[in-house]
């Protein structure tokens, strides 16, 4: 995946780090809520446009 030049990778810390560790320990996936919302909007748009 390509990112814009101003985008930089940042270390995970705090609550996000805790979620990642819990997901790894429980064999579950880590999901970004904003990405789920974006995917839902794109799906609705695609269904609407046929």
Z-matrix of the N, CA and C atoms (Angstrom, degrees):
N
C 1 1.439
C 2 1.522 1 107.92
N 3 1.294 2 116.33 1 135.74
C 4 1.456 3 120.46 2 178.70
C 5 1.521 4 109.66 3 -99.28
N 6 1.322 5 115.77 4 140.46
C 7 1.449 6 122.26 5 179.65
C 8 1.519 7 109.34 6 -115.00
N 9 1.332 8 117.57 7 153.68
C 10 1.466 9 119.84 8 173.40
C 11 1.528 10 110.03 9 -59.07
N 12 1.308 11 117.06 10 157.16
C 13 1.461 12 120.75 11 -175.61
C 14 1.526 13 113.23 12 -60.77
N 15 1.330 14 118.34 13 -32.90
C 16 1.454 15 120.14 14 -177.81
C 17 1.525 16 112.87 15 -77.04
N 18 1.312 17 117.76 16 -9.97
C 19 1.463 18 121.20 17 -178.35
C 20 1.522 19 110.02 18 -83.58
N 21 1.319 20 116.54 19 131.99
C 22 1.450 21 121.42 20 179.42
C 23 1.516 22 109.52 21 -129.73
N 24 1.311 23 115.54 22 147.57
C 25 1.447 24 121.16 23 175.77
C 26 1.519 25 109.37 24 -70.73
N 27 1.308 26 116.58 25 136.32
C 28 1.453 27 121.40 26 179.98
C 29 1.531 28 109.21 27 -121.73
N 30 1.318 29 117.38 28 148.22
C 31 1.464 30 119.55 29 176.70
C 32 1.530 31 110.48 30 -67.28
N 33 1.305 32 115.78 31 151.06
C 34 1.461 33 121.37 32 178.75
C 35 1.518 34 107.71 33 -89.21
N 36 1.346 35 116.21 34 132.54
C 37 1.459 36 119.28 35 179.93
C 38 1.518 37 109.89 36 -146.78
N 39 1.295 38 116.30 37 168.12
C 40 1.456 39 122.48 38 175.51
C 41 1.511 40 113.49 39 66.87
N 42 1.330 41 115.12 40 -135.63
C 43 1.471 42 121.40 41 -176.44
C 44 1.521 43 110.94 42 -63.50
N 45 1.326 44 117.25 43 -38.41
C 46 1.460 45 120.48 44 179.47
C 47 1.523 46 110.62 45 -61.60
N 48 1.308 47 117.48 46 -41.42
C 49 1.463 48 121.25 47 178.99
C 50 1.525 49 110.47 48 -65.10
N 51 1.308 50 115.97 49 -39.55
C 52 1.463 51 120.20 50 178.84
C 53 1.529 52 110.46 51 -63.73
N 54 1.334 53 117.54 52 -41.58
C 55 1.461 54 121.33 53 178.28
C 56 1.529 55 111.23 54 -62.87
N 57 1.329 56 116.07 55 -41.16
C 58 1.463 57 119.98 56 179.17
C 59 1.528 58 110.28 57 -62.72
N 60 1.338 59 116.66 58 -46.41
C 61 1.465 60 120.43 59 -179.74
C 62 1.527 61 111.88 60 -63.40
N 63 1.325 62 117.05 61 -41.17
C 64 1.465 63 120.56 62 178.38
C 65 1.518 64 111.02 63 -64.45
N 66 1.329 65 117.05 64 -40.21
C 67 1.465 66 121.01 65 179.16
C 68 1.525 67 110.72 66 -65.25
N 69 1.319 68 116.72 67 -40.21
C 70 1.466 69 120.10 68 178.64
C 71 1.524 70 110.04 69 -65.56
N 72 1.322 71 116.72 70 -44.57
C 73 1.469 72 121.09 71 -178.87
C 74 1.523 73 112.20 72 -64.64
N 75 1.326 74 118.24 73 -33.51
C 76 1.466 75 121.40 74 -176.61
C 77 1.527 76 112.72 75 -99.07
N 78 1.332 77 117.51 76 6.71
C 79 1.476 78 122.62 77 180.00
C 80 1.522 79 112.47 78 59.60
N 81 1.320 80 117.41 79 33.78
C 82 1.461 81 121.98 80 176.79
C 83 1.519 82 109.13 81 -107.62
N 84 1.311 83 116.37 82 169.16
C 85 1.452 84 120.86 83 178.22
C 86 1.520 85 111.59 84 -89.24
N 87 1.316 86 115.15 85 161.55
C 88 1.461 87 121.45 86 175.56
C 89 1.518 88 106.93 87 -105.30
N 90 1.334 89 116.74 88 125.87
C 91 1.456 90 120.99 89 -174.47
C 92 1.520 91 109.79 90 -122.60
N 93 1.295 92 114.85 91 135.56
C 94 1.453 93 121.51 92 176.95
C 95 1.533 94 107.67 93 -91.02
N 96 1.317 95 117.57 94 119.53
C 97 1.471 96 122.19 95 -177.16
C 98 1.525 97 112.24 96 -58.79
N 99 1.325 98 117.37 97 -36.11
C 100 1.467 99 120.34 98 179.96
C 101 1.522 100 110.60 99 -66.53
N 102 1.327 101 117.56 100 -37.10
C 103 1.459 102 120.29 101 178.96
C 104 1.527 103 111.21 102 -68.71
N 105 1.326 104 116.99 103 -36.42
C 106 1.464 105 120.23 104 176.99
C 107 1.526 106 109.41 105 -62.71
N 108 1.320 107 117.20 106 -44.62
C 109 1.464 108 121.49 107 179.55
C 110 1.528 109 110.62 108 -63.04
N 111 1.324 110 117.02 109 -42.04
C 112 1.464 111 120.82 110 178.99
C 113 1.529 112 110.74 111 -63.33
N 114 1.317 113 116.53 112 -43.89
C 115 1.464 114 120.68 113 179.44
C 116 1.525 115 110.72 114 -63.18
N 117 1.327 116 117.31 115 -39.74
C 118 1.461 117 121.26 116 178.75
C 119 1.524 118 111.11 117 -63.63
N 120 1.347 119 116.47 118 -43.18
C 121 1.467 120 119.44 119 178.74
C 122 1.525 121 110.94 120 -64.25
N 123 1.309 122 117.31 121 -41.93
C 124 1.466 123 120.46 122 179.76
C 125 1.526 124 111.02 123 -65.18
N 126 1.326 125 116.14 124 -38.02
C 127 1.473 126 120.00 125 178.88
C 128 1.522 127 110.30 126 -66.12
N 129 1.337 128 116.74 127 -44.72
C 130 1.463 129 120.58 128 178.22
C 131 1.522 130 110.85 129 -60.97
N 132 1.317 131 116.59 130 -42.08
C 133 1.462 132 121.14 131 179.77
C 134 1.531 133 110.63 132 -63.94
N 135 1.334 134 115.75 133 -41.72
C 136 1.470 135 120.10 134 179.96
C 137 1.524 136 110.51 135 -65.74
N 138 1.326 137 117.06 136 -41.86
C 139 1.468 138 119.99 137 179.34
C 140 1.525 139 111.21 138 -66.78
N 141 1.334 140 115.67 139 -37.18
C 142 1.456 141 120.94 140 -179.59
C 143 1.541 142 111.41 141 -65.79
N 144 1.339 143 115.49 142 -40.55
C 145 1.460 144 120.72 143 -178.02
C 146 1.520 145 113.49 144 -83.25
N 147 1.309 146 116.34 145 -6.83
C 148 1.468 147 120.90 146 176.83
C 149 1.441 148 112.36 147 74.96
